[in-house]
C-alpha cells in the first residue's frame, strides 16, 4: 500500500524521539494469507514480504532505534513443505545480496540469532559475509532470527551454563542466565509487534519479552510499511509501563 511522504512525515512528528523503544522485535506473519487473497502461490507472499523487511529496517534506522529483531524462520518452520523451505532460504540469500550494500552504507550492524549452524552451508556463507562486513558498524543492530525457537534458546543457554559451571557461582541470577542467551549484551525488547492479527507469541524471545509491550495489527506482513511501524511506536509511547509495580513508569528513553 502506497503512503504519501507527507503522511509519513506527519506520523514521524507524533513520535517522541527521546522515548524510543531501545529494542523492537517483530513477528512477521501473514505472507501466505496475503498471497491467497490475491490468488497467488505462497512464494509470492514471501517475496512480497521482502519489501516490508526493507521498509521496516529503513524506518527503524532512520528513527534511531538501537536494536531491531525480525522473526524470519523458526525451528518449527522445517515442518513446511521442502519446496517452501527452499524458497525461503533462496529469498534470504537474495535479500542479503541485494541489500547488504545499503545496510552497510547506512551503518547498520547485521547479526543473527538461532541455530544457524544447522542451515545449509550456502546460507551460512552469505550470513557470515554480512556479519563480517558490518561488524564494525556503530548504528542500529539488525538481528534476524533464523532456525530460532525461544525454548531452544533457553535449552542452548542451559547447556552452555552446564559446560562452564565450574566458572560460575553456586547460585545463578537472571543476569547470569541472560549472558548465555543469543541476545547477550542487547537490551530486552520494549515493543513486540505481531502482524496479521494473530494473538500468539509463537515461541519468540520467551525470556526477553517478559515486560515487552505487545502491539498486534491486522495488517498482513507484506502490507506492513513505515507508517505501520510508526503507528506501533506511537501506540507504545502512549502506554504506561508498570513492570509489575503499582506506579506507572515512563517509557524509558535512550
C-alpha positions in Angstrom: 0.0 0.0 0.0 1.5 3.3 -1.1 1.7 6.0 1.6 2.3 9.7 0.8 5.5 11.2 2.1 3.5 14.0 3.8 1.6 11.4 5.7 4.8 9.7 6.8 6.2 13.0 8.0 3.0 13.7 9.9 3.4 10.4 11.7 7.1 11.0 12.5 6.1 14.3 14.0 3.9 12.4 16.5 6.9 10.3 17.7 8.9 11.5 20.8 12.4 10.6 19.7 13.6 11.0 23.3 11.5 8.0 24.3 12.0 5.5 21.5 12.0 1.8 22.3 15.5 0.5 22.7 14.6 -2.8 21.0 11.8 -3.6 18.7 11.0 -7.2 17.9 8.6 -8.2 15.2 6.8 -11.5 14.4 6.3 -11.3 10.6 3.1 -13.1 9.9 0.6 -13.3 7.0 2.6 -13.9 3.9 0.6 -17.0 2.9 -2.7 -15.3 3.5 -1.6 -12.2 1.6 -0.8 -14.5 -1.4 -4.1 -16.4 -1.1 -6.1 -13.3 -1.1 -4.5 -12.3 -4.4 -4.9 -15.8 -5.8 -1.1 -16.3 -5.9 1.2 -19.1 -4.6 2.6 -18.7 -1.1 6.0 -17.9 -2.6 4.6 -14.7 -3.9 3.7 -13.7 -0.4 7.2 -14.4 0.9 8.7 -12.4 -1.9 6.3 -9.5 -1.2 7.3 -9.7 2.4 10.9 -8.8 1.5 9.7 -5.3 0.7 8.2 -5.0 4.2 11.5 -6.0 5.7 13.3 -3.3 3.7 10.7 -0.7 4.8 11.0 -1.6 8.5 14.8 -1.8 8.5 15.0 1.6 6.8 12.3 3.2 9.0 13.8 1.9 12.2 17.3 3.0 11.3 16.1 6.5 10.3 14.3 7.0 13.6 17.4 5.8 15.5 16.0 2.6 17.0 19.1 0.9 18.6 18.0 -2.8 18.0 15.6 -4.4 15.6 14.9 -8.2 15.6 12.8 -9.9 12.9 11.5 -13.4 13.3 12.3 -14.9 9.9 12.4 -18.7 10.3 11.5 -20.7 13.3 12.6 -24.2 14.3 9.0 -25.3 13.6 9.2 -23.9 10.0 11.1 -27.0 9.0 7.8 -28.8 9.0 6.6 -26.8 6.0 6.9 -28.4 2.5 10.5 -28.7 1.4 9.8 -26.5 -1.7 8.6 -23.7 0.6 11.6 -24.0 2.9 14.0 -23.9 -0.1 12.2 -20.8 -1.4 12.6 -19.1 1.9 16.3 -19.8 2.1 16.7 -18.6 -1.5 14.9 -15.4 -0.7 17.1 -14.8 2.3 20.2 -15.1 0.2 18.7 -12.9 -2.5 17.8 -10.3 0.2 21.4 -10.2 1.5 22.9 -10.0 -1.9 20.7 -7.0 -2.9 20.5 -5.2 0.4 23.9 -5.7 2.0 25.5 -2.6 0.4 22.6 -0.5 1.6 22.7 -2.0 5.1 26.5 -1.3 5.3 26.2 2.2 3.8 23.7 3.1 6.5 26.0 2.0 9.3 23.7 -0.9 10.3 25.2 -3.9 12.0 23.7 -7.2 10.8 23.5 -10.2 13.2 21.7 -13.5 13.5 20.2 -15.4 16.4 19.2 -19.0 16.4 20.8 -22.3 15.5 22.2 -21.0 12.2 24.9 -23.8 12.2 22.1 -26.2 11.1 21.3 -24.1 8.0 22.6 -25.0 4.5 26.2 -24.2 4.0 25.4 -21.7 1.2 23.1 -19.8 3.5 25.7 -19.8 6.3 28.2 -18.4 3.9 26.0 -15.4 3.0 25.1 -14.8 6.6 28.8 -14.8 7.6 29.7 -12.4 4.8 27.0 -9.9 6.0 28.0 -10.3 9.7 31.7 -9.8 8.9 31.2 -6.9 6.6 29.0 -4.9 9.0 30.8 -6.0 12.3 32.4 -2.6 12.8 29.3 -0.5 12.1 28.0 1.5 15.0 24.4 2.2 14.1 21.3 0.1 14.5 21.8 -3.6 15.3 19.6 -5.6 12.9 19.0 -9.2 14.2 17.4 -11.8 12.0 16.1 -14.8 13.9 16.8 -17.9 11.8 16.2 -21.5 12.8 15.1 -19.9 16.1 12.9 -21.0 18.9 12.5 -19.4 22.3 12.6 -22.8 24.1 15.5 -24.0 22.0 17.4 -20.8 23.0 16.8 -21.4 26.7 17.9 -25.1 26.3 21.1 -23.9 24.5 21.8 -21.4 27.3 21.4 -24.0 30.0 23.7 -26.4 28.1 26.4 -23.6 27.8 26.0 -22.9 31.5 26.5 -26.6 32.4 29.7 -26.7 30.3 31.1 -23.7 32.3 29.5 -24.5 35.7 33.0 -24.6 37.3 33.4 -21.0 36.4 30.0 -19.9 37.7 28.8 -19.1 41.2 26.7 -21.7 43.1 23.6 -19.6 42.7 22.7 -18.1 39.3 20.9 -14.7 38.9 18.7 -13.7 36.0 21.7 -11.6 34.7 23.9 -14.7 34.7 21.4 -16.6 32.6 20.8 -13.7 30.2 24.6 -13.7 29.4 24.2 -17.1 27.8 21.2 -16.2 25.6 21.6 -15.5 21.9 20.8 -11.8 22.7 23.5 -11.5 25.3 24.6 -7.8 25.6 21.5 -6.4 24.0 18.5 -4.7 25.7 15.4 -6.8 26.0 12.6 -5.8 23.6 10.5 -2.9 24.8 8.0 -3.4 22.0 6.9 -6.7 20.4 4.9 -6.3 17.1 2.9 -9.0 15.5 1.2 -8.7 12.1 -1.9 -10.5 10.7 -4.0 -10.1 13.9 -2.9 -13.3 15.5 -2.7 -13.3 19.3 0.2 -15.7 19.8 3.9 -15.3 20.9 4.9 -18.3 18.7 7.9 -19.3 20.7 9.7 -16.0 20.1 12.1 -14.5 22.6 10.3 -16.1 25.5 12.8 -14.9 28.2 13.4 -11.5 26.7 9.8 -10.2 26.2 8.8 -10.6 29.9 8.0 -6.9 30.1 7.6 -6.0 26.5 4.6 -4.0 25.3 2.7 -6.1 22.7 1.2 -4.5 19.7 -0.9 -6.5 17.3 -2.0 -5.2 13.9 -4.4 -6.8 11.4 -2.1 -5.8 8.6 -0.5 -8.8 6.8 3.2 -8.7 6.7 3.6 -7.8 3.0 1.4 -4.7 3.6 3.3 -3.6 6.7 5.3 -0.5 6.0 6.9 2.5 7.7 3.5 4.1 8.6 2.5 0.9 10.4 5.8 0.9 12.2 5.3 4.5 13.3 1.7 3.7 14.4 3.1 0.9 16.6 5.7 3.2 18.2 3.1 6.0 18.7 0.8 3.5 20.5 3.8 2.3 22.6 4.6 5.8 23.7 1.1 6.3 24.9 1.2 3.4 27.3 2.0 3.5 31.0 4.6 0.8 31.8 4.3 -0.7 35.2 6.8 -3.6 35.2 4.7 -5.4 37.7 4.6 -2.4 40.1 1.8 -0.3 41.3 3.1 3.0 40.0 3.2 3.6 36.2 6.7 4.3 34.8 7.5 6.4 31.8 8.7 4.6 28.7 12.4 4.6 29.2 14.5 6.8 26.9 17.8 6.0 25.3 
